[in-house]
Amino acid sequence: MIRHVAVIDIGKTNAKVALVDLATVQEVALRRTANAVCTDGPYPHHDVERLWAFILESLAALHRQQRIDAISITTHGATGVLVDAEGQLALPVIDYEFAGIDDLAQDYDAVRPPFPETGTPRLPAGLNIGAQLFFQQTRFPAEFAKADAILMYAQYWALRLTGIAANEVTSLGCHTDLWNPWKADYSSLVDRMDWRRSMAPVRLARDRLGPILPAIAQRTGLDLQTPVFCGLHDSNASLLPHLLADRPPFSVVSTGTWVVSMAVGGRKVELDPARDTLVNVNALGDPVPSARFMGGREFSLLTGGQPQEWSEEDASAVLARKTLLLPSAQQGSGPFPHRSAQWVNAESLSPGQRFAAISFYLALMTSTCLELIGGDGPTTVEGPFAQNRLFIRMLAAATGRPVIASETSTGTSIGAALLASNDTPARSRGERTEPLAERAWSDYARAWRQAVRA
């Protein structure tokens, strides 16, 4: 029987290994490290060996606390990995924020599929994995030719744990240009570039790829038969518990470096690729209208990454004065990708008032994303922003719908752990906030939208 699942959770900013108790559907232990990008080598890349050492040390330490029955994996998207026949890297794992990929943008645009085929908008740098692969093949043809398999990032870690190469649809369908969600098959780009023969076999997120390798068992103390599940993209990990338990329509907002909004059973709308809307593919293989912006990165930039104190008086002052932060603090993505941030009525702000205005801005950006994808029904917020009461209250006011602040600290870890469970989780747990009766909140949201339109 599988009860305790170790979840390897690689985010863009932090990497974590969480131990999830499936009996209570809660994290019972967590280890975390910063995820820094290396700037040496042919281009900026992920330090996979440092992450690998952290993963193994964390598995060993958590197993000493509580027996680990299984391992699951979730990672950020927009990351492909090239491995040779021995499973070694053919090229470093490129950082999707590397701007040099855009040097070949015109050539790549000539071969990439249109939005209606893939549901993938054209994004800057390496946010489309197809652009990464095109760059690597063009600039490093000899090394690229040594690649025996092209893997998505979560499945790269599964390969290192089990020796089995696989791919999976939530990562393939995450604004990559590589997947046709309507046909559930690779896109025309994959065949045009002759990449299909190198793409690892597609497996379900909940497939057991195999037990851990003997060397992993020896290093960590885990049982040699410990199963490893295929894994999935992090935003889709946040969505999975709700797909299994909640009744549509509903929306899920996964927060981290990226704030990703996903609508299930919502209003029918036409997605606008110029505003960073896209079609994700969920763990059940179904298309999901989605939108995103780099909200966690914006929060860190705007606050300096420091904890913030605020009071109800601070919030009331910002609402009354209509102190507005207009988009965007981070350009190049999101619903307003080409706008620069602008403050309105922001003279002599106290630190608490500034924090309130920032929280409101992030909520209103999220509300915009939900509107663009036809979000309907209650909205569940997963991840760090679920702890920000100002964000939650403004999101409820701006959408006019209830918002549930998830109780779990990392919704991605819970979702990934559920891949190892045969039970249906309980309905969404967390504090439910209804749209506030005080008009000041909805008036503020209306003023922000008017200022953005102007």
N, C-alpha and C positions, 0 to 999 in steps of 0.2 A: 504493500500500500504506500502511495506517495503522499506524504503530509508536508514535509519541509522542502521548499524549492529554493535553490540559490539562483538569483537572477542577476546575470551580467548585464548592466545597463550603462551603455556608453553614450553619453550626451556630448554635445559640441563643447560645452564649458567644463563639465565635470564627468568623471566616470565613477560608477558605483557598483558595488556588489551587495544586493539586499537578500536577506533570508525571509521568505514569506511562508507563513503558516496557513495552509489551505483550509484547515479546520475553522479558523477564525477569519480568514481572508484579510490578514493584516501582516505588515512587516514586523518582525520581532528582533531584527538586528540589521545594521547598515554600516558599510565601510565606504569611504569616499576619497577621491583624489582629484586634483586639478588635471584637466586634459589640455596640455600645452602643445602647440604646433612647432615642429622643428623647421628651422630656416636654412639648414645646410642642404647639400645634395642638389639635384637638378631643379627642384622646385619645393615650395613649402609642403610639408607632409606630416602625417600623424606618426607619433612615436609609438609604434605598435609593440616594440619590445618592452618599453617601460610599462605600457598598459598590460601586457601579458604577465610581467612579473607581479604587478599589482593584483591581477585576477587570481593568479595561483596562490599568492600569499593570503588573499582574502578568503578564498575557498578553504584553505587549510585552517585559518583562524576561526572562521564561522563553524566549520565542521567540529572543531574542538569544543565549541559551545553547545552545538546541537547537531545531531546527525543530519547530513544533507542526503535527501532521497532522490533528488533529480536536479538538473541544471537547465535553465532556459535563458534566452538571450534577447535583448532588444537594444537597438542602436539608432542614432540619428540617421537621417536619409542622406541623399545626394553624395554617396560615397561608394565607389566601386573598387574592387581589388583584383589585381592580375597576379595569378600564381602559376609557377611552372609545374612540370610533371612531378617534382618532389614536394610540392606544396609550399615552396619558398617564393618570396615576392619576386616577380619579374621586374617590377618597378615600384618605387615607394608609393604608399597610399596617399594620393594627392589630397590636399586641403581644398575643399570646394570654394573657399574664399580667395583662392589664388587668381589675381586679376590677369595674369599673363595668358590664361586660357582664352581671354577675349581677343588676343592678337590674331586668332584664327576665326573670329566670329563670322566674318563674311563668307569664308569657305564653308564653315559648318552650317550656316543658314541655308546654303544652297542644297544641302542633302537631308536636313532634318524633316520629319513628317509634320503636317499641319496640325493645328490644335484639335480640329474635330476627330482626327484619327486617334490621338493619344490622350487628350485631355490635359496635355502638358503645355503651360505657357513658356515662352522663351525667356529665360532668366539669365542674369549676369554671371560672370566668372564660371565656376564649375557647378552651379546649382542644377544644371541638367547633366546627368551622368554621361549622356551621349556626347556632350561637348568635351568632357574629361577624356573619354576614350578616344575621340577624334584627335584631340591635342596630343595625347600620348603616342598614338599610332603615327601621327605626322612628324612629331619632333624626335621620337625615339623608336624608329621602325625595327631596329635589330632586337631591342629589348622586348618590344611589344610582340614580336614574332615568337618569342620564347614562351609566351603565356599559354599554358595548357588549359586554363579555366578562367573565366570571368565570373566573379562572385559579388554579391551585395555584401555590405559590411557585416551585418549580423551573422551571415552564413560563413564569412571568413573566420570568425571566432569559433563557430561550430566545427569548421574544418580542423582548426588547431586542437580542439578538444577530442575529436572523434576520428580524424583522418578521412572523413567523408565529405565530398564536395556537393553542394546543393545551392539552389536559388529559391526565392519565395516571393509571392505576388505583392505583398504590401510594400516591400522595398523596390521591387521592379516597377510598381505602379505609382511611385512617389516622385512625380515631376522629373522623370528620367529621360523621356523621349524613346525609351526602349520597349514600352509595353502598350498594347492595344487593349484597353479595358473592356471594350464592347465585344471583342472576339476572344478574349482571354488567351492571347498569344503574343509573341514578340511582334514589334512594329516593323514596318517596311524598312526603317533605318538599319535594323539588325541584319537583314538580308542584303541590303544595299552595300553595307560595309563588310559583309562576309564575317560577321561576328557570331552568327548562330551556332556554328560548330564548336565555338569555345565557351558558349554559355553553359554553365553547370545545369544539371537537370532540375526542373521546377518541382519542389515538394510543398506540401501543406505546412503552414506555420506550426500546427500541432503534431506533425510527424516526429516520431522518435528516430533520429538519424542513426543512433547506435550508442553503445556504452563508451565511456571515456577510454582513452588510450592507456595502456599499462604504465607508461611514464608519468602520466598525469595522476593516476591513482597513487603511485609511489611518492610523488612530490607532495601531494595534498593530504594523503591519508584517507581519501574517499574510497568507497567500495569499488572494486573493478567493474562491477555491473551497473554503476550509476548511469542512468539514461540521460542523454542530451537531446532536448527538443530543438527543432529547426530554428525557431525564433522569428521575430518580426520587427517592423519599423516602429519607432517609439510612439508616434502619435496614434498609430493604429493599435498599439498595445493599450493606450489609454481608452480607446473606443471600445475594445473588445468586451469588457464586462457589461457595458450598456447594451451592446448588440445581443448579448446572451440573455439579459434580464429585463431590460426596460421596454416599454411599449411605445412605438412611434406615434406621433412625431416627437423628436427630441434632438437636441444639439449637444455636442461635447466640445469643450475648449481645453486643449492640452497646452499647458504653459511650461516654458523652459527658456532656452535661448530663443527659440521660436514660439510664437503663440499661434497654434493651428486650430482653426474652427472647422467642425465637421457637422453636416446636417443629415439626419436620417429621417426619411418620410416627410421632409419639409415641402414648402411651396415650390412649384416648378418655375425655375428662372433660367435665363440664358446666361451662362458664365462668360465673364469678360476677362480674357487672358492678360489684357494690358493692366489689370488691377490685381494680379497675383491670385486669381481664382484658378482652381485646377480640379481634376478628378483624381482622388485617391482611390485605392483599391483596398477594401477591408479584409480582415483575416478569413472571412467566408468567401472571398473572391468577388464581392459585389462592388460596383462603382459607388463612390461617396463624394458628393459635391463638397469642396473644401476651399478655404481661403486662409492666408497666413500673413503675418508680419513679424519682424524681428523684435518682439516686445520685450523679451528678457534682456536682450542686448541693449535696447533703448533704456530700460529701467536702470541697468548698471551704469550706462553713460550719464544719465540724468541725475542719479543719486550718488555717484561715486562708489556704488556697491556697499554703502554703509547702512546699518539699521537706522530707521527713521522714527522719530517720535512725533505724534500728532495728537490733537484734541478735537472734540466735537466743535469747539469754538473755531478752530482752524478751518474745518470743513465748511462751517456755516459762513465764515468770512469769504472763502473762495466762491461759494455758491452765490452769495449776495453781490459780491463785486464782479462776478463773472470773469474771474481770472482764468484765461484760456491758454492752453498750450496746443498749438495747431501743428499738423503733420508736416514733415516726418523727421524724427530725430535720427533715423537711420535710412539713408536713401538706397534706391536700387531694388527694393522689393516692397511688398505690402500694397494696400489699396491706393496709396498716393506715392508712387515710387520716385517721382521726379520733383517733389516739393521739399523745401527746406523748413525746418522747425521755426516757429515764430510764437513769441509770447504776446499776449494781449492783456492789458490791465494788470500788469505784474510788477509794478513798482513797489519797492520796500516790502517784499514778501518775507515773512518769517520762515524758518526751516520747516515748521509743521505745515504752513500754508502751501509752500512749494511742493511738499510731498503729496498733499491732498490734490493739487492741480495735476501733478504727474500721474497719480493713480486714476483720476478722472479721464485724463487723456488716453491712457492705456485701455480703459473700459470702453471709451467711445470709439477707439480704433477697432476693438473687438466687436462692438455692436455693428460697425460698418461692415466688417467681414461677414458677420452672420446675416446681415441684410442682403449682401451680394450673393449668398449661396441659398437664400430662401429658408433660413433657419426658422423653426417653429417649435412650439411646445416648450417645456422646461429646458434650461441650459445647465449642464453640469460642468464646473470648472475643476480641472485636475492640475496638480502641481503647485509650485510656489505661490501663484497669484490667488489660489483658493484661500490663503491665509490673510489676504489683504481685504479687510472689511470695506474700505472705501471703494475699491475696485468692484467688489461684489454688488454693493448697493447701487453704484452708478450703472453697472451693466443691467441690473434689473430695471432701473428707471428708464434707461435708454431703449431697451428692447420691449418694455411693457410686458415682460413675461418673468415667471419665477426663475431664480438662479439657485442652484445647489452647490455649495462649497464642499468638495469632496473631503472626507475625513482623512484619507490616506495621504502621506507626505509625498509619495511618488506613484501616481496612478499608472505610470508605465510599468513599474515592477509588478504591481498586482495583476495587470493584464497579461504580462508575459508569463507569470506564474500559473495563470489559469490554463495555459496551453497544456499543463500536466494534469489537469483535473477533468474528471468526467461529470462533475456536478455543475448545475446551473447556479451562479452566484445570486445573492439577494439583490433586490432593487437598490438603486443608488442610495448610498448612505452619506449623510452630511447635513449641515444646517441649511434650511430652505429659506431664502429671502424673497418675499413678494415685492412687486414694485411699490415704492413708498408713496403714501398718500400726499405727502408734502409736495406742493407744486414746484418748490425751488429746485428739486432734482431734475424733473422733466423739463423745466424751463431752461436749466443750464445745458442739458443735452441738446435742446432745440437751438440755443444760442451758438453752441459749438458747431452744429451742422450748418447753420446760416453763415457763420464766419468762414467755414471751409469752402462753402459754395461761392462765397464772395471773393 
